[in-house]
Amino acid sequence: MGMQEWRGVKFRTKFLKREVPQDMRIDDLRYWISRYGFYNLCQPLSGRSYGNMSFRIKEGSNEFIITSTGHDFRENIGDDGFVKVLKCNLDKNEVEANGLEIPSSETFSHYIIYKNRSDINAVFHGHCMRIVCNIDLGFVSTENEKPYGTADIALEVEKVLGKENFIIMRNHGFLALGKDIDDAGKITLRAYQKCFQ
């Protein structure tokens, strides 16, 4: 499959299996998707609300399940809205996956985090200007602004990753990194509430 510039995806997806991933934790992601929608943590772009969430499939593996691209977090996401990512090749700009839809445009950033941080098992990405514009509250930020959905922005995240659990992607959005799905959600809400103190 060629480049999927539609829906903001800038990499090629090679599907090994065209099947919906099965994992009970997908329902936990659905809960936090609804929370993100409620708190407007994926602010609308062109009338839709965008973000992405993933979790590591098993310890010792960099495979993960992620939301597919272009979903509105204010609406219910069906089973086909989740994709199992098996491998990412930033040099070739390619993702290998199992699923029915294209994985999220920020798949490379999720992959970089799982590759570098064995303690992280869930990654949430959202867009909230109240958070992004409050770097002075002590949030760690990428140094340079890079185009979203690219290997370049993922590598910017890698530079500041360290042991951080909440990262601002300069002039774009944020990443919450958790030991599990609920932890990533709670880290997000603490950062959001900090903006109101």
C-alpha positions as CSV (number, residue, x, y, z in Angstrom):
1,M,0.0,0.0,0.0
2,G,1.3,3.4,-0.9
3,M,1.6,6.6,1.2
4,Q,-1.6,7.3,3.1
5,E,-1.6,11.1,3.1
6,W,-5.3,11.0,3.8
7,R,-6.1,11.4,7.4
8,G,-2.6,12.7,8.1
9,V,-0.7,9.4,7.8
10,K,2.7,9.9,6.2
11,F,4.1,6.4,6.4
12,R,3.4,3.2,4.4
13,T,1.4,0.4,6.1
14,K,2.1,-3.2,5.3
15,F,-0.7,-5.4,6.5
16,L,0.4,-9.0,7.4
17,K,-3.2,-10.0,8.4
18,R,-6.5,-8.3,7.8
19,E,-8.1,-9.0,11.1
20,V,-9.3,-7.1,14.2
21,P,-7.0,-7.5,17.2
22,Q,-8.4,-9.2,20.2
23,D,-7.5,-8.1,23.7
24,M,-9.7,-7.4,26.7
25,R,-7.7,-4.2,27.4
26,I,-9.2,-2.5,24.4
27,D,-12.3,-1.9,26.6
28,D,-10.0,0.0,29.0
29,L,-8.8,2.2,26.1
30,R,-12.4,2.9,25.2
31,Y,-13.0,4.2,28.7
32,W,-10.1,6.6,28.4
33,I,-11.1,7.6,24.9
34,S,-14.4,8.7,26.4
35,R,-12.6,10.6,29.2
36,Y,-10.4,12.4,26.6
37,G,-13.6,13.4,24.7
38,F,-15.3,14.6,27.9
39,Y,-12.3,16.8,28.9
40,N,-11.7,18.0,25.3
41,L,-8.2,16.6,25.4
42,C,-8.3,16.0,21.7
43,Q,-9.4,19.3,20.5
44,P,-11.3,19.4,17.1
45,L,-9.5,19.8,13.8
46,S,-11.8,20.3,10.8
47,G,-14.8,19.4,13.0
48,R,-13.3,16.2,14.3
49,S,-11.4,15.4,17.5
50,Y,-8.1,13.7,17.2
51,G,-5.8,11.7,19.4
52,N,-4.4,8.2,19.8
53,M,-3.9,5.7,22.5
54,S,-1.9,2.5,22.7
55,F,-0.8,-0.3,25.0
56,R,2.1,-2.7,24.9
57,I,0.9,-6.2,24.1
58,K,3.3,-8.1,26.4
59,E,6.4,-7.5,28.5
60,G,9.7,-7.8,26.5
61,S,8.0,-7.0,23.2
62,N,7.6,-3.7,21.3
63,E,4.4,-4.8,19.6
64,F,1.4,-2.7,20.6
65,I,-2.3,-2.1,19.9
66,I,-3.1,1.4,18.9
67,T,-6.2,3.3,17.7
68,S,-6.5,3.7,14.0
69,T,-6.1,7.0,12.3
70,G,-8.7,9.8,12.1
71,H,-11.2,8.8,14.8
72,D,-13.3,11.3,16.7
73,F,-12.8,10.6,20.4
74,R,-16.2,12.1,21.1
75,E,-17.8,9.0,19.4
76,N,-17.7,5.3,20.1
77,I,-14.9,3.5,18.3
78,G,-15.8,0.1,16.9
79,D,-13.6,-3.0,17.1
80,D,-12.2,-2.3,13.6
81,G,-10.8,1.0,15.0
82,F,-7.9,-0.7,16.7
83,V,-4.7,-2.0,15.0
84,K,-1.9,-4.3,16.2
85,V,1.5,-2.8,15.3
86,L,4.1,-5.5,14.8
87,K,7.1,-3.6,13.6
88,C,8.2,0.0,12.7
89,N,11.0,0.9,10.4
90,L,11.7,4.6,10.7
91,D,14.4,4.5,8.0
92,K,12.0,3.0,5.4
93,N,9.0,5.0,6.7
94,E,7.1,1.7,7.0
95,V,4.8,0.1,9.6
96,E,3.9,-3.6,9.7
97,A,0.5,-4.3,11.2
98,N,-2.5,-6.5,11.6
99,G,-5.9,-4.8,11.3
100,L,-8.6,-3.4,9.1
101,E,-7.7,0.3,9.3
102,I,-4.5,2.3,9.0
103,P,-2.7,2.8,12.4
104,S,-2.6,6.3,13.9
105,S,-0.4,8.9,12.3
106,E,1.7,9.1,15.5
107,T,2.5,5.4,15.5
108,F,6.3,6.1,15.2
109,S,6.2,8.2,18.5
110,H,4.5,5.3,20.3
111,Y,7.0,2.8,19.0
112,I,10.0,5.0,20.0
113,I,8.7,5.1,23.6
114,Y,8.1,1.4,23.9
115,K,11.5,0.7,22.3
116,N,13.3,2.9,24.9
117,R,11.2,2.5,28.0
118,S,10.5,-1.1,29.2
119,D,8.7,0.4,32.2
120,I,6.0,2.0,29.9
121,N,3.1,-0.1,28.8
122,A,0.6,2.6,27.7
123,V,1.0,5.8,25.7
124,F,-1.7,8.4,25.2
125,H,-1.5,11.3,22.8
126,G,-3.8,14.3,22.7
127,H,-4.1,17.9,21.6
128,C,-5.0,20.5,24.2
129,M,-3.8,24.1,23.8
130,R,-4.3,24.7,27.5
131,I,-1.6,22.1,28.2
132,V,0.6,22.7,25.2
133,C,0.9,26.4,26.0
134,N,1.8,25.9,29.6
135,I,5.4,24.7,29.3
136,D,6.2,27.1,32.1
137,L,4.4,24.8,34.5
138,G,7.3,22.4,34.4
139,F,6.3,20.1,31.6
140,V,9.2,18.7,29.5
141,S,9.0,19.7,25.9
142,T,10.7,18.6,22.7
143,E,13.3,21.1,21.7
144,N,12.3,21.5,18.0
145,E,9.0,21.6,16.2
146,K,8.8,18.9,13.6
147,P,5.9,17.7,11.3
148,Y,3.5,15.5,13.1
149,G,3.3,11.8,12.1
150,T,6.9,11.6,11.0
151,A,10.1,9.8,12.1
152,D,11.5,13.3,12.8
153,I,9.0,14.1,15.5
154,A,9.4,10.6,17.1
155,L,13.2,11.2,17.2
156,E,12.6,14.6,18.9
157,V,10.5,12.8,21.6
158,E,13.4,10.3,22.0
159,K,15.8,13.1,22.8
160,V,13.9,14.2,25.8
161,L,12.4,10.9,26.9
162,G,14.7,10.0,29.7
163,K,12.4,8.9,32.6
164,E,9.7,11.5,31.8
165,N,6.1,10.4,31.9
166,F,4.5,13.6,30.4
167,I,6.0,15.3,27.3
168,I,4.9,18.3,25.3
169,M,5.4,17.9,21.5
170,R,6.3,21.5,20.7
171,N,3.4,23.4,19.0
172,H,1.5,20.1,18.5
173,G,0.3,18.1,21.4
174,F,1.2,16.0,24.5
175,L,2.2,12.4,25.4
176,A,1.3,10.7,28.6
177,L,3.3,7.6,29.4
178,G,2.0,5.1,31.9
179,K,3.0,1.8,33.6
180,D,-0.5,0.7,32.4
181,I,-3.6,2.1,30.7
182,D,-5.1,3.7,33.8
183,D,-1.8,5.2,34.9
184,A,-1.5,7.0,31.5
185,G,-5.0,8.3,31.9
186,K,-4.4,9.6,35.4
187,I,-1.1,11.2,34.4
188,T,-3.0,13.1,31.7
189,L,-5.7,14.3,34.1
190,R,-3.1,15.5,36.7
191,A,-1.3,17.5,34.0
192,Y,-4.7,19.0,32.8
193,Q,-5.7,19.9,36.4
194,K,-2.3,21.6,37.0
195,C,-3.2,24.1,34.2
196,F,-6.1,25.4,36.4
197,Q,-4.1,25.8,39.6
